[in-house]
Amino acid sequence: VADDFSAAVDGGGKVIGDAKADWRGREGEVPQRDRTGAKVLADGTKVAPLEGRIIKGPEFLTVFDGRTGRALATAAYDPPRSASLNPTYDEMDRVWGDGYGNRVDRFLAGTAYLDGRLPSMVFGRGYYARTVVAAWDYRGGKLTKRWTFDSSAPGNADYAGRGNHQMSIADVDRDGRDEVIYGSMAIDDTGKGLWTKPLFHGDAMHVGDLDPSRPGLEKFGVHEEVKRNGGIGSALLDARTGEILWSKPAETDTGRGLSADIDPRYVGEEMWGSNSPDLFDVHGKAIGPHPRQTNFAIWWDGDRLRELLDGTTISKWDWRTGTTTTLLKGEGMASDNGTKANPTLQADLIGDWREEVVWRSADNRELRIYTTPFPTTHRYVTLMQDPVYRAGVAWQNTAYNQPPHTSFYLGEPKVTEEVK
């Protein structure tokens, strides 16, 4: 857990940091180039109010005992905002891309088997400009840093600004050790850059065996900065090399995109995004209109196709009519993250390979776990035994949540006569 307030008190009463300090901003405004959190003055100038923002002071990484809340190990967070505890606006703007704490406080987190045996913690900071990813090990009660990847380091300039609002973890080069897929770039298990593509920042991505006809894994993502990347709104990439297998154009930010096998007439996952009304097969061919739902996909009923999870509703895509049928409506429940409409958690919790969904009640007094009522004739080992899926459940709840995928193709394996 990272902490950057004045101090934190663990479950045993131990203070982490300076109990007398208060690093919160009290007043003032600074120039702001984008609209996120901006205050617009009468002359149209955008400024960022500093009241309540924490952009100064120390930061820590702490491992807590889950039962007692007692701090087990603490280290200085890497990377810090700056070498100084009191950075200036100009320094923050130069290093991170703004001076009011937006880009510097974009965090991601996950777990990865970087040595192929034991899990490491992976933390990302920044993705619009400077991008830093640090890996930590907790072994024998000690917290140690394994490596840090920094786009500002010599030779890494092409990795700046490639990050997404989420990361994915997978062994994309098949060496038995995980890599970190960070939007339009990937970092090897050694902490060295593996590949980068100038597709830049995006709001959604999906990594798994999306195309069973190709060896290895693929990454489907949507992209925001179409004026910088040649007008590409969505693309399918080889997850090992970053090779662009196909792409679809856009004129503005493509804010949503999803990959799931929802049509049994085509082997492989179907993909769609807000940059096009079309549903595409795994080869990039338009096969019809795409569903309205573009947030989450879930294995819910008895077949191997994936269903659509949006808000508190699970729906089945009818590929014959191009419409959806509601399978479950979570009465009295609420989703998270505004228009992202995410569940609190989606995972194969019970272990029969179909997934459970966890929602909060609308009054925030309880969590409810929903499980499928449908029987199935298909048998798989629980999905939590799959390394890509298990890591996906761990990183699912950071920034813009995404559904977990598997390292193997879980969909209809062939086209049958009845669906031709």
Buried (B, 14 or more C-beta within 10 A) or exposed (E): EEBBBBBBEBEEEEEBBEEEBEBBBEEEBBBBEEEEEBEEEEEEEBBBBBEEBBBBBBBBBBBBEEEEEEBBBBBEBBBBBBEEEEBEBEBBBBBBBBBBBBBBBBBBBBBBBBBEEEBBBBBBBBBBBBBBBBBBBBEEEEBEBBBBBBBBEEEBEBBBBBBBBBBBBBBBBEEEBBBBBBBBBBBBBBBEBBBBBBBBBBBBBBBBBBBBEBEBBBBBBBBBBBEBBEBBBBBBBBBBBBEBBBBBEBEEBBBBBBBBBBBBBBBBBBBBBBBBEBBBBBEBEBBBEBBEBBBBBBBBBEBBBBBBBBBBBBBBBEBEEEEBEEBBEBEEBBBBEEEBBBBBBBBBBEEBBBBBBBBBBEEEEEEEEBBBEEEBEEEBEBBBEBBBBBBBBBBBBBBBBBBBBBBBBBBBEEEEEEEE
